[in-house]
Amino acid sequence: MNTLTQQQQAAIEHLNEWRVGALFMEPGTGKTRAALTLANSTPATDVFWVGPLRTLDAIRQEAEKWGGFTMTAHYYGVESLSGSDRIYMELLNGVESAQVPMVIVDESLKVKNAEAKRTRRILEVGKRAEWKLVLNGTPVSRNLLDMWPQMEFLSPRILGMSLTEFKNTFTKWTRVTKRIGCRSYSKEYITGKENVDYLHSLIRHYVYECDLRLNITQKWHNVPYCITDESRQRYNDIKEDYLSDETLEWKNNNIFLAMTTEMQVAYTIDEGKMEAVSRLLQDLPQDETIIFCRFIVAQEECRKRWPRVTVLSMQKESLGLNLQQYRHTIFFDRVWDYALLLQASRRTYRTGQEHDCHYYELTGNVGLERMMKENITKKVSMSEYLKRVTKQQLYDSL
């Protein structure tokens, strides 16, 4: 299919008159194709594509599929901007030395934290190019502050205000101060938003948003399973070790994540779970089925047991892959992150898919599985859950 979709054409027409713009198009709507066409319509001599490292090979292939860039293309992993001074300077110098540079930031929520080194560096790169584009499935993940770095990268004149001014104008926030011993610590929390119409009036010329509309459906299925007594004992031992330790700050995000990860690993390849997947696969075409796993040990075991099934990493391969040839997706391990689950589901449900897409979520008979399922359903993050639960409530839930 060589013609642009109606949504892609609308995005290009909307942004073509501006030298900067944002394509907030849901996964599967073809934002890469739209970005390629937009870039090729500019006088740019070099395009610098900055995105998640694990997606760059797929982006190159996608660009080649549609005829490629008409200018010299350079690809950089966004993670490298904070991790490597050499790569950052190479990108900065490349943009500076190009005759007419264009910078495209893919998955732009990767630079949503205005205080992060990665974000500060991409803003510095942006100062050296007139032609700029940001791409993402959604403009914000949790609060409106995500919007400021993206618009600031495109042009400081779009918003015309600092991050502090932006926060005070468009968000409701509160500061919580805690005293530990003789020291006090303060942290700000965003509690709401305001003046959204005004914000929309500032950015509307530079932004194109669209949802994915296909003549097929997504069907979600819950697959329950029971873990063995041996796995349950390991699970309970880990819970006791963590929650009985009075010196441990259990509300700390990192400690809580470490605890729940260990608990999940305790039953990730439990025989009861594997039997449930075996029964499921008896009714599915294995050559058209994907299994997303969170843990390496689960990936290895699934590949060994079901070699005809495509087994992928939830963390590494939920972005950037076009997998319309598959119709069935099994989520082997539960995750806390709703956005990650959505991205993984959109590997199959995307432009070019001709069949209904089926998704199977495995749910074990332990409290952690129910907790993660409930938080995903409510789109509540792990840190938000921790803020409102007591230690006894957590113990009882797990």
C-alpha positions in Angstrom: 0.0 0.0 0.0 1.8 3.1 -1.2 -0.9 5.7 -0.6 -1.1 7.6 2.7 -4.0 6.9 5.0 -6.6 9.6 5.6 -5.2 10.2 9.1 -1.6 10.5 7.8 -2.6 12.9 5.1 -4.5 15.0 7.6 -1.5 15.2 9.9 0.8 16.3 7.1 -1.6 19.0 5.9 -2.1 20.3 9.4 1.7 20.7 10.1 3.1 21.4 6.7 2.9 25.2 7.0 4.9 25.2 10.2 8.6 24.5 10.6 7.9 22.8 13.9 5.2 20.4 15.0 4.0 17.6 17.2 2.4 14.4 15.9 0.5 12.9 18.9 -0.9 9.8 17.0 -1.8 6.6 18.7 0.5 3.6 18.1 -0.5 1.9 14.9 -1.8 5.0 13.1 1.4 5.4 11.0 3.1 8.4 12.6 6.5 7.2 11.3 5.2 7.3 7.7 3.7 10.8 8.3 7.0 12.0 9.8 8.9 10.7 6.8 6.6 12.4 4.3 6.8 15.7 6.4 10.6 15.6 6.5 10.9 14.9 2.8 8.7 17.9 2.1 11.1 20.3 3.8 14.4 21.8 2.4 16.3 19.9 5.1 19.7 18.4 4.0 20.1 16.2 7.1 17.5 14.6 9.4 18.5 13.6 12.9 16.2 10.9 14.3 16.3 10.6 18.1 14.3 7.8 19.7 14.5 4.7 22.0 17.5 2.7 21.0 15.6 -0.5 20.7 13.3 1.0 18.0 15.9 2.4 15.7 16.4 -0.7 13.5 12.6 -0.9 13.0 12.4 2.8 12.2 15.2 2.4 9.5 13.3 -0.5 8.0 10.0 1.4 8.1 11.6 4.4 6.3 13.1 2.2 3.6 9.8 0.5 3.1 8.2 3.8 2.1 11.1 5.0 -0.1 13.5 6.4 2.6 14.5 9.9 3.5 15.5 12.2 0.6 18.2 13.7 2.8 21.0 12.2 4.8 19.5 10.4 7.8 21.3 10.0 11.2 19.9 7.9 14.0 20.5 8.3 17.8 19.3 6.5 20.8 17.6 8.9 23.2 19.1 7.0 26.2 22.6 7.8 24.9 22.1 11.6 25.4 22.4 11.2 29.2 24.7 8.2 29.2 27.4 9.2 26.7 29.0 12.6 26.4 30.7 11.5 23.2 27.4 10.6 21.5 25.8 13.8 22.7 28.6 16.0 21.3 28.5 14.0 18.0 24.7 14.8 17.7 25.2 18.4 18.8 28.1 19.0 16.3 26.3 17.2 13.6 23.2 19.4 13.9 25.4 22.5 14.0 27.4 21.6 10.9 24.5 20.5 8.8 23.4 23.0 6.1 19.7 22.7 6.9 19.2 20.3 9.9 15.9 18.7 11.0 15.6 17.0 14.4 12.8 14.5 15.0 12.3 13.2 18.6 10.4 9.9 18.6 8.5 8.7 21.7 9.0 12.3 23.0 7.7 11.4 26.5 11.1 9.9 27.0 12.2 13.6 27.5 9.2 14.6 29.7 11.3 15.3 32.9 12.5 18.9 32.5 15.1 18.4 35.2 16.7 15.3 33.7 20.0 15.5 31.9 18.6 13.8 28.8 15.9 16.5 28.5 18.3 19.4 29.0 20.5 18.1 26.3 17.7 17.5 23.8 16.6 21.1 24.4 20.1 22.3 23.7 20.1 20.3 20.4 16.8 21.8 19.5 18.2 25.4 19.7 20.4 24.5 16.7 17.7 23.5 14.2 14.7 25.4 12.7 12.9 22.3 11.5 11.8 20.1 14.4 9.2 17.4 15.0 8.1 15.4 18.1 6.3 12.1 17.8 4.3 10.3 20.5 1.2 8.3 21.1 -0.1 10.8 23.7 1.2 14.3 24.7 1.1 13.5 28.5 1.5 10.4 30.7 0.5 11.6 34.1 0.2 15.4 34.3 0.4 18.5 32.1 4.0 19.2 33.1 5.0 16.6 30.5 3.9 19.0 27.8 6.3 21.8 28.7 9.7 20.2 27.5 8.1 19.0 24.3 6.8 22.4 23.3 10.0 24.1 24.6 12.0 21.8 22.3 9.9 22.9 19.3 10.1 26.6 20.1 10.2 28.6 23.4 7.9 31.0 21.6 5.0 28.6 21.5 4.3 28.7 25.3 6.4 31.8 26.1 6.9 30.9 29.7 9.3 29.1 32.0 8.5 25.7 33.6 7.6 27.4 36.9 5.2 29.8 35.1 3.7 26.8 33.2 3.2 24.9 36.4 1.5 27.9 38.1 -0.7 28.7 35.1 -1.9 25.2 34.1 -1.7 22.9 37.1 -3.0 22.7 40.6 -0.3 21.5 43.0 0.6 21.1 46.6 3.8 20.8 48.6 4.1 18.2 51.3 6.8 18.6 53.9 8.0 15.6 56.0 10.3 15.8 59.0 12.8 13.0 59.7 14.8 13.6 62.8 16.2 17.1 62.6 15.8 17.4 58.8 12.7 18.3 56.8 12.1 17.2 53.2 9.6 18.8 50.8 8.0 17.4 47.6 5.5 18.9 45.2 2.6 16.9 43.9 0.4 17.8 40.9 -3.3 17.4 42.0 -5.1 18.8 39.0 -5.2 21.0 35.9 -6.7 24.4 35.0 -6.8 26.9 32.2 -6.7 24.0 29.7 -8.6 26.1 27.0 -5.8 28.7 27.2 -3.2 26.0 26.8 -4.9 24.6 23.8 -5.1 28.0 22.2 -1.3 28.3 22.5 -0.4 24.9 21.1 -3.2 24.1 18.6 -1.4 25.3 15.5 1.6 23.0 16.2 -0.1 19.8 17.3 -2.0 17.1 15.4 -3.7 14.4 17.4 -5.6 11.3 16.2 -6.9 8.0 17.5 -6.6 4.7 15.8 -9.7 3.7 13.9 -9.8 0.2 12.4 -12.7 -1.9 11.2 -11.6 -4.6 13.5 -11.9 -5.1 17.3 -9.6 -5.8 20.2 -10.8 -8.6 22.4 -9.3 -9.1 25.9 -9.5 -12.5 27.7 -8.5 -13.3 31.3 -6.7 -16.7 31.7 -6.7 -17.8 35.4 -4.2 -20.3 36.8 -3.2 -21.8 40.2 0.4 -21.9 41.3 1.9 -24.9 43.1 2.4 -25.0 46.9 6.1 -24.8 46.4 5.9 -21.5 44.5 3.4 -20.1 47.0 5.8 -20.9 49.8 8.6 -19.0 48.1 6.2 -16.1 47.4 5.1 -15.9 51.1 8.7 -16.2 52.4 9.7 -13.1 50.3 6.7 -11.2 51.5 7.4 -12.0 55.1 11.1 -11.1 54.8 10.4 -7.6 53.4 7.3 -6.6 55.4 8.5 -8.0 58.8 11.7 -5.9 58.6 10.9 -2.8 60.6 14.0 -1.0 59.4 12.9 -1.2 55.8 11.2 1.8 54.1 8.5 -0.3 52.4 6.8 2.8 50.9 10.0 3.5 49.0 9.3 2.9 45.3 12.5 1.0 44.7 12.2 -1.2 47.7 8.5 -2.0 46.9 9.4 -2.8 43.2 12.3 -5.0 44.4 9.9 -6.9 46.7 7.1 -7.4 44.2 9.6 -8.3 41.4 11.1 -11.1 43.6 7.6 -12.3 44.5 6.7 -12.4 40.8 9.8 -14.3 39.8 9.0 -16.9 42.5 6.1 -18.2 40.3 6.9 -16.8 36.8 7.5 -20.3 35.4 5.4 -22.2 37.9 4.1 -25.4 36.4 0.5 -24.4 37.0 1.1 -21.3 34.9 2.8 -23.3 32.1 0.0 -25.8 32.0 -2.5 -22.9 31.6 -0.6 -21.6 28.6 -0.3 -25.0 27.1 -4.1 -25.5 27.2 -4.6 -22.0 25.7 -2.2 -22.7 22.8 -4.0 -25.9 21.9 -6.8 -23.6 20.5 -4.6 -20.9 19.0 -2.5 -20.9 15.7 1.0 -20.8 17.2 2.5 -19.2 14.1 0.2 -16.3 14.6 0.8 -15.9 18.3 3.1 -13.7 20.4 4.0 -14.2 24.1 5.3 -11.1 25.9 7.4 -11.9 29.0 8.8 -9.6 31.6 11.5 -11.9 32.8 14.4 -13.5 30.9 13.9 -16.9 32.6 10.3 -16.8 31.4 11.3 -16.0 27.8 13.8 -18.9 27.8 11.3 -21.4 29.1 8.6 -20.3 26.7 10.9 -20.5 23.7 11.9 -24.0 24.8 8.4 -25.3 25.3 6.7 -23.5 22.3 9.3 -23.0 19.5 6.6 -22.0 16.9 5.4 -19.1 19.1 7.1 -15.7 18.9 8.4 -14.8 22.3 9.3 -11.1 23.0 10.5 -9.0 25.9 7.9 -6.8 27.4 10.4 -4.1 28.3 12.5 -4.2 25.1 10.1 -5.1 22.3 6.8 -3.4 23.2 7.8 -0.4 21.1 8.6 0.1 17.4 7.7 -3.3 16.0 5.1 -3.8 13.3 3.5 -7.2 13.9 0.3 -7.2 11.9 0.8 -10.8 10.8 0.0 -11.9 14.3 -3.6 -12.0 15.8 -3.1 -13.5 19.2 -1.0 -12.0 22.1 -0.4 -13.6 25.4 0.8 -11.4 28.3 2.7 -14.0 30.3 3.8 -11.7 33.2 1.8 -8.8 34.6 3.2 -5.2 34.7 2.4 -2.1 36.7 2.7 0.2 33.7 -0.6 0.7 31.7 1.3 2.6 29.0 3.6 -0.3 28.5 0.7 -2.7 28.2 -1.0 -0.4 25.6 2.2 -0.1 23.6 2.6 -3.9 23.5 -1.0 -4.5 22.4 -0.5 -2.0 19.5 2.2 -4.2 17.9 -0.6 -6.2 16.3 -3.6 -3.7 16.4 -2.3 -1.2 13.9 -2.8 0.1 10.4 -2.7 -2.9 8.0 -4.2 -5.4 10.4 -7.1 -7.3 8.8 -8.3 -9.5 11.6 -9.6 -9.0 15.1 -6.8 -9.0 17.7 -7.1 -11.2 20.8 -5.2 -10.5 24.0 -4.8 -13.0 26.9 -3.8 -11.8 30.3 -2.6 -14.5 32.7 -3.8 -14.1 36.3 -2.4 -16.2 39.1 -4.2 -17.0 42.4 -2.0 -14.7 44.5 -2.7 -11.2 45.8 0.0 -9.5 43.8 -1.7 -10.6 40.5 -5.0 -9.2 41.6 -3.4 -6.0 42.8 -1.5 -5.4 39.5 -4.6 -6.2 37.5 -6.8 -3.8 39.5 -4.2 -1.0 39.2 -3.9 -1.5 35.4 -7.7 -1.4 35.1 -7.9 1.9 37.0 -4.7 3.2 35.3 -3.1 3.7 38.7 0.7 3.7 38.8 2.7 1.8 41.4 3.8 4.9 43.2 0.3 6.3 43.3 -0.9 3.0 44.9 1.8 3.2 47.5 0.8 6.7 48.6 -2.6 5.6 49.8 -2.1 2.1 51.2 -1.1 1.2 54.8 1.4 -1.5 55.6 -1.4 -3.7 57.0 -3.5 -3.2 53.9 -0.6 -4.1 51.7 0.1 -7.2 53.7 -3.5 -8.3 53.5 -3.7 -7.6 49.8 -0.6 -9.6 49.0 
